[in-house]
Amino acid sequence: MTALITTARGRTLQLPEPLAWEMCYTAGVPCDSFWLRCPWEEPGEDLGQWKSFAADHQGERVFTGVVDECEVTWDRNGAVLEVSGRGMAALLLDNEAQGQDYETAALEDILSGHVSPYGIRLAQPAALPPVSRFSVATGSSEWSVLYEFARYHAGVSPRFDREGRLVLTGWTGCENLEITDATPVTGLVLRERRYGVLSEIWVRDRTRQAVERVENTAFLQNGGTCRRIMTMPGRSDFKTMRYSGQFQLDKSAAGLVRQEIAVPILFYGRPGDLLSLHRSGWGKNGSWRVVGTRVTCGSQGGQTVLELAAPDVVI
C-alpha cells in the first residue's frame, strides 16, 4: 500500500509503509472513509496543513479523499502516526448550499453550482433530464441538492469511485461476483433489523387538502408499525405525492435484511456489484447487491467484508 498526502500548499509526500489500515466504501452516505497507522519520524511536519489523501495498491488507485484527523503518539518504541478521513463526498456533505429557485435546472447547472467548485469531476458523461421548478432549500447541503436532483427526478443514486470521481450513471460498469463453497469465506452474518423500517406514510397535500396513504404491506403483515406523515410543498400532484411516499417506504425497507461476507482477499468487489451466493447450509442464498465493502489489512493479514442488500435496493 502506498499512501500519499497532499498539503494545502500543494506539496505531496509519501507516508511510510502502513502497519495497519482500513478503507470503507459505500454506495452514497455515509460516505467512504479511511484509516491507517504507520511509523513516524518527522516531528517537525505540520500535520495541520494535510488536506487530501490518496492510496495506491498494486499500481491501482484505491482511495481518494480528504484528511479529517491526524494523531502522533510517542512511547519507548518510537512514534506512530494515525490518519483518518473520508471520501470526496465529504466536501458536498460539509458545505451548505445557497438557497435558490431554478425555473428549469439542467445537470450542467447542478454540477457548476454545487459540485465543480469543490474540485470534483465526473467519472464519465451522464445524461440526466432537466427538472422544472427545482428549488434549493436554505440550509441544504450541497450533497442533498445533488441527491434530490439525481435520485428523486432521474432515479440515479450519486456515488463516488475510488479515484474520487462522481458517478451519475446508475449501476453500469459493475461486475457479477459469485461466492460458492469453493470461495475462501471466513465469516457470514445475516442481520434482520426492523428498527427504522416504515410501515406506512401519509402524504399531505395542503393545496388540495388531500391525504394519500402508502403502505408497506409485507411489513404490516409481519407486525411492523412505524408511521410517518409528510407534508408536500405547494404545486404537488398525485404522481409526485405517491412517488415521494413510496420512495421513502422503499428506502427505509432497504435496511431490513442485510448480509455480511468476509473473504480473505483484498479489494474483493465494489459497491454496485451483483453477487450470486450459493453456500451449503446457508438459508439466504440467491442474488444480492453489494452496497458496501470494508477492506482491512494488519498483522493478521487482509480481508474484504462485503455488505449485501436486495438486488433492487433503494439507496
C-alpha positions in Angstrom: 0.0 0.0 0.0 1.3 3.4 -1.0 -0.3 6.3 1.0 0.0 9.9 -0.3 -0.8 13.1 1.4 -1.3 16.5 -0.4 -0.9 19.6 1.8 -2.8 22.9 1.5 0.3 24.4 -0.2 0.3 21.7 -2.9 3.2 19.6 -1.6 2.8 15.8 -1.9 4.5 13.4 0.5 4.5 9.6 0.7 3.9 8.1 4.1 5.9 5.2 5.5 4.6 1.7 4.8 1.4 1.3 6.9 1.4 -1.0 9.9 -2.4 -1.4 9.6 -5.2 0.2 7.5 -8.9 0.1 6.8 -10.9 1.5 3.8 -14.6 1.5 3.7 -16.6 2.1 0.5 -20.3 2.8 0.4 -23.0 3.5 -2.3 -23.7 7.0 -1.1 -23.9 8.1 2.5 -22.4 7.7 5.0 -19.5 8.4 2.6 -16.4 6.4 2.0 -13.8 6.5 4.8 -10.2 5.5 5.5 -7.9 5.0 8.5 -4.2 4.0 8.6 -1.4 3.6 11.1 2.3 3.9 10.2 5.7 4.6 11.9 6.6 8.2 12.1 9.9 10.0 12.2 9.0 13.6 11.2 8.3 15.5 14.4 8.7 18.8 12.6 6.0 18.1 10.0 3.0 20.5 10.2 0.1 18.0 10.2 -2.4 20.8 10.2 -1.7 21.5 6.5 -2.6 18.0 5.4 -5.5 18.4 3.1 -6.1 15.3 0.9 -5.3 11.7 0.9 -4.8 9.0 -1.8 -3.8 5.4 -1.8 -2.5 3.0 -4.4 -2.4 -0.8 -4.3 -0.5 -2.8 -6.9 -0.4 0.2 -9.2 -4.2 0.9 -8.9 -5.7 3.9 -7.2 -7.9 2.5 -4.4 -8.9 5.6 -2.4 -9.2 9.4 -2.9 -10.5 11.7 -0.2 -9.9 14.3 2.4 -8.0 14.2 5.7 -10.1 14.7 8.8 -7.8 13.8 11.7 -4.1 13.2 12.3 -2.6 11.9 15.6 1.0 11.2 16.6 1.8 9.2 19.7 5.3 8.6 21.2 6.4 5.8 23.6 9.5 3.8 24.3 9.1 2.0 20.9 9.1 5.2 18.9 6.5 7.4 17.2 3.3 6.2 15.4 1.1 8.3 13.1 -2.6 7.7 12.6 -4.5 9.4 9.8 -8.2 9.2 9.1 -10.7 10.8 6.8 -13.5 10.5 4.3 -14.1 10.2 0.5 -14.8 13.2 -1.8 -18.5 13.2 -0.9 -17.4 14.7 2.4 -16.9 18.0 0.6 -20.5 18.1 -0.5 -21.8 16.9 2.9 -19.8 19.6 4.8 -20.8 22.6 2.7 -24.1 24.3 2.8 -25.8 25.4 -0.5 -27.2 28.8 -1.1 -31.0 28.7 -1.4 -32.3 29.5 -4.8 -35.0 28.6 -7.3 -34.4 27.3 -10.9 -37.1 27.8 -13.5 -35.5 24.8 -15.2 -32.4 23.1 -13.7 -30.2 21.2 -16.1 -27.4 18.8 -14.9 -24.9 21.4 -16.0 -26.4 23.9 -13.6 -26.2 21.5 -10.7 -22.7 20.5 -11.4 -21.4 24.0 -12.0 -23.2 25.4 -8.9 -22.9 22.6 -6.4 -20.2 20.1 -7.4 -17.4 21.5 -9.6 -16.5 24.4 -7.1 -15.1 21.7 -4.8 -12.8 20.2 -7.5 -15.0 17.2 -8.1 -15.3 15.8 -11.6 -17.5 13.3 -13.3 -16.2 9.7 -13.8 -18.0 9.6 -17.2 -20.6 11.6 -19.1 -24.1 11.4 -17.7 -27.5 12.2 -19.2 -29.9 13.3 -16.5 -33.1 15.1 -17.7 -33.7 18.8 -16.7 -36.1 19.5 -13.9 -38.7 22.2 -14.0 -39.2 24.5 -10.9 -36.3 22.9 -9.0 -35.7 24.6 -5.6 -32.7 24.5 -3.3 -33.9 25.0 0.3 -31.9 27.2 2.5 -29.8 25.1 4.9 -29.5 22.2 2.4 -26.1 20.6 2.0 -24.5 20.5 -1.5 -24.9 16.7 -1.3 -28.7 16.9 -0.7 -29.1 19.2 -3.7 -27.2 16.7 -5.9 -29.1 13.7 -4.4 -32.5 15.3 -4.8 -31.8 16.3 -8.4 -30.4 12.9 -9.4 -32.3 10.4 -7.3 -35.8 12.0 -7.0 -36.1 13.2 -10.5 -33.8 10.8 -12.5 -33.8 7.7 -10.4 -30.0 7.6 -10.1 -28.2 7.4 -6.8 -25.0 9.5 -6.9 -21.8 7.8 -5.6 -18.1 8.2 -5.9 -15.5 5.8 -7.4 -12.1 5.1 -5.9 -10.5 7.9 -7.8 -12.8 10.4 -6.1 -14.9 11.0 -9.2 -18.7 11.4 -9.2 -20.7 8.6 -10.8 -24.1 9.5 -12.1 -24.8 6.5 -14.4 -26.5 4.1 -12.0 -25.1 0.6 -11.6 -23.4 0.5 -15.1 -20.0 -1.0 -15.2 -20.5 -3.2 -12.1 -19.3 -6.7 -12.0 -21.0 -10.0 -11.4 -19.5 -11.9 -8.5 -20.1 -15.5 -7.3 -19.5 -17.0 -3.9 -19.8 -20.7 -3.6 -18.5 -23.5 -1.3 -15.2 -23.2 -3.1 -14.7 -19.5 -2.1 -12.5 -19.0 0.9 -15.2 -17.4 3.1 -14.1 -16.7 6.7 -17.4 -15.3 8.0 -21.1 -15.0 7.3 -23.5 -12.7 9.0 -27.3 -12.4 8.5 -29.0 -9.4 10.0 -32.7 -8.6 10.1 -33.3 -5.1 11.6 -36.8 -3.9 12.0 -35.8 -0.6 13.6 -36.2 2.3 11.1 -38.4 0.4 8.7 -41.6 2.3 7.9 -44.9 0.5 7.8 -46.9 3.4 6.2 -46.6 7.0 5.2 -49.4 9.6 5.0 -48.6 12.3 2.4 -50.5 15.5 2.9 -51.1 18.0 0.1 -52.2 21.3 1.8 -53.1 22.9 -1.5 -55.7 20.2 -2.4 -56.4 19.3 1.2 -55.8 15.6 0.3 -54.0 12.8 2.1 -52.6 9.8 0.3 -51.6 6.7 2.2 -48.8 4.4 1.1 -48.3 1.1 2.9 -45.5 -1.5 3.2 -47.9 -4.4 3.2 -45.4 -7.1 3.9 -44.0 -5.3 6.9 -47.5 -4.6 8.2 -48.4 -8.3 7.9 -45.4 -9.2 10.0 -46.5 -6.9 12.8 -44.5 -3.8 11.9 -45.9 -0.4 12.9 -44.0 2.8 12.2 -45.9 5.6 10.5 -44.6 8.9 9.2 -46.6 11.9 8.0 -45.2 14.0 5.2 -46.4 17.4 4.0 -45.7 18.1 0.4 -44.9 21.6 -0.8 -47.3 23.5 -3.0 -47.9 22.6 -6.6 -47.6 18.9 -6.0 -49.7 16.4 -8.0 -50.8 12.9 -7.2 -47.8 11.3 -9.0 -45.4 13.4 -7.0 -47.1 12.5 -3.8 -47.1 8.8 -4.4 -43.6 8.7 -5.7 -42.3 10.5 -2.6 -44.3 8.3 -0.2 -43.4 5.1 -2.0 -39.8 6.1 -2.3 -39.5 6.7 1.4 -41.0 3.4 2.2 -38.7 1.6 -0.2 -35.6 3.4 1.2 -36.5 2.5 4.8 -37.1 -1.1 3.8 -33.7 -1.4 2.2 -32.1 -2.0 5.6 -34.5 -4.7 6.8 -32.3 -7.6 5.6 -28.6 -7.4 5.2 -25.8 -9.9 4.9 -22.0 -9.6 5.5 -19.5 -11.9 4.0 -15.8 -11.9 4.9 -13.3 -13.0 2.2 -9.5 -13.1 2.9 -8.8 -11.2 -0.3 -8.0 -7.5 -0.5 -10.4 -5.3 -2.6 -12.8 -8.1 -3.4 -15.8 -6.4 -5.0 -17.1 -2.9 -5.1 -20.5 -1.2 -4.2 -22.9 -1.8 -7.0 -21.6 -5.3 -7.9 -24.2 -8.1 -8.2 -23.3 -11.2 -6.2 -24.6 -14.7 -6.6 -24.4 -16.5 -3.3 -24.6 -20.3 -3.1 -23.3 -21.8 0.1 -24.3 -25.2 1.5 -26.4 -25.0 4.7 -27.0 -21.2 4.4 -30.6 -20.1 4.3 -30.1 -16.8 2.4 -28.6 -17.9 -0.9 -29.5 -16.1 -4.2 -28.8 -12.8 -5.8 -27.6 -9.8 -3.8 -26.3 -6.3 -4.4 -23.1 -5.1 -2.8 -23.8 -1.9 -1.0 -20.6 -1.5 1.0 -17.2 -3.0 1.4 -14.7 -2.8 4.2 -11.1 -3.6 3.3 -8.7 -4.1 6.2 -5.0 -5.1 6.5 -2.8 -5.6 9.5 -0.6 -8.0 11.3 -3.1 -10.8 10.9 -3.4 -10.3 7.1 -6.0 -8.7 5.0 -9.6 -9.3 4.1 -12.7 -7.7 2.5 -16.1 -7.7 4.2 -19.0 -7.3 1.7 -22.3 -5.8 2.9 -25.2 -7.2 0.8 -28.7 -6.0 0.3 -31.6 -6.9 -2.1 -30.7 -6.5 -5.8 -33.2 -3.7 -6.3 -32.2 -1.9 -3.1 -33.1 1.8 -2.9 -30.2 3.9 -1.9 
